[in-house]
Amino acid sequence: MLEQKRAPKSRGFYVRMKLQNSKHGRPQEKSSFYTYCKWVLWLSLTLYFFSSYLISNHPNQNKPTTSLSKSHFSPLASRALFESAIDNTTAVLENKGLFKGLKVFVYDLPAKYNADWLSNDRCRTHLFASEVAIHRALLTSDFLTLDPSQADFFFVPVYVSCNFSTVNGFPAIGHARTLIASAIQLIRTRHPFWDRTQGSDHVFVASHDFGSCFHTMLFQENVAIADGVPDFLKKSIVLQTFGVKHKHPCQDVENVVIPPYVSPESVRTTLENAPADGRRDIFAFFRGKMEVHPKNVSGRYYSKRVRTNIWRKFNGDRRFYLERSRFAGYQSEIVRSVFCLCPLGWAPWSPRLVESVALGCVPVIIADGIRLPFDDVVPWAEISLTVAERDVGKLGNILEHVAATNLSTIQKNIWDPRVSRALLFHDRIQPGDATWQVLTALENKLARSYRRASISSE
C-alpha cells in the first residue's frame, strides 16, 4: 500500500512506499526489488509533476486552425499582446532625440472651438473622435512646447465633427468651414505665425467622410468634389481619414491618412469578455447598412451597390453572418469571426478596418483604390485581404481558398502588437500608437517648419 508522509518543510513533499506482508502484518525485509520499486515510483512522480508544471506555465503556441468553419486564438494571448502595446511608455518618451527633436505648439482657442462640444459624450468616442484624441495626447506629451518660437508645427484644435444632428444622430458638419475660418482669423490677430508661412506649418484634423473637403455622407462625394478643399487650408497639413490612391480633389492638400477612432477601452473590454477557448465560430461577418434598393434619393447608389450585392448573394448562406440592424455590442461578434467584411459606404473607409485588426479578425477590404492609414508602418498586405468591388459575388470561394491555405499566417501577423498599436489613439501618447505615427509623419515634413528653415539659413 501507499503511505504519504510530510517531510520537514525545508525538504518539501515526498511519497514513501512500504511493501507489507499481509499474512504476518509486518514489513518484509528490504530487498533489491523493494529499492527498485521505490525509485521507479519516485522517478514517475517527479516526471509527472515536472510535466504538469511545463504544461500549465507554457500554453500551446500552435497556430490557429484553418478549418473552414471555425478558428481559434486564445483571448488570453490577445489581451497580453494588447496590454504590451500600451504600457511602459516613460522610458521611450524620455528620449529627447525622438523625431529629431520635433516640437508642436497647440493653440489655446476659446471653448466654442473645442471644449464646449464635449458636453455631448459621443464627441469623445464616436468614429470621428480622433480630432479630440490627438488634441488631448499632444497637450500631455513631451513633444508639446509652450513657446511658439520653438515650435516646428502649430496644431489648431477645432472640433468639427461633434455637432450631431437631432434628426438622424449623424455628425452634421455644415458649420465646419465657417468655424475653421473663424479660428484662423482669430489666430492671425493674436499671433504672427500663420501669416509668415500662409499656414504651411499648421496642422488640422478632418476625421469625417471626405476629409479636407469637409463634407459627410449627407452631402455625398459629388458635392464634396465640387466644393473641394477650402482655399484657406490649401497650404496647411490635414490629418484625414479619407484617402485614395488616385488623384482626388479632397486630398489636393498636404495630408496624412489616419485611422478612424476606435476606443481602446472598448477593445480591451471585448477581449476580456471573449470566449475563453478563443473559438471563432463565425466564418464571415458583416453588420451594417445594406440597402435592398440602394439608390439614394439623390440618385446616387449607396456603396456603389457593393453592400446590396453582398446581401443578395450571401444572405442565407450559412458561411456568412450578415445583419442589417444596429447592435451596440457588435464587437463581441467581431471577436468571434474569422473574416470581417469591410466594404465601402459613402466613403471608402470605415471603423471596421481598425476594429477587425484590433480584435484579431481578418479584414476583407472591398473599396477600390483605397489608401489605408499609416501604410508605411502597418503591413496591410500581410494582415488583410483586398477584394475588388466587381468580385464581391466570388467572396465565398475567395475566403474558402484563403482559409485552406494561408489563414494561419495572416492571423499570426495580425496579432503582432505593433499592428493594433499603430491604429489606436490614446489620451496620452503611447510609443507606436496612432498619435505617435502622426508625429512620425510630421517628422517627415520638417522641411515645412519655419523654425528649421530659419536655423539652416543662419
Secondary structure, DSSP 8 states (H G I E B T S, - for coil): -EEEEE--GGG-EEEEE--B-TTTSSB----HHHHHHHHHHHHHHHHHHHHHHHHHHS---------SS-EE--HHHHHHHHHHTTS--HHHHT-TTGGGG--EEE----GGGTGGGGGSTHHHHSTTTHHHHHHHHHHTSTTB-S-GGG-SEEE-----S--B-TTT-SB--TTHHHHHHHHHHHHHHH-SHHHHHTTTTEEEEE-STTGGG---TTTHHHHHHHH-S-GGGTTSEEEES--BSS--GGG-SEEEE------HHHHHHHHHTS-TT-EE-EEEEEES---SS-B-TTS-BGGGGHHHHHHHHHTT-TTEEEE-S--TTTHHHHTTEEEEEEE-SSSS--THHHHHHHTT-EEEEE-TTB--TTTTTS-HHHH-EE--GGGGGGHHHHHHHHHHTTHHHHHHHHT-HHHHHHH---SS--TTSHHHHHHHHHHTTGGG-HHHHHHHH-
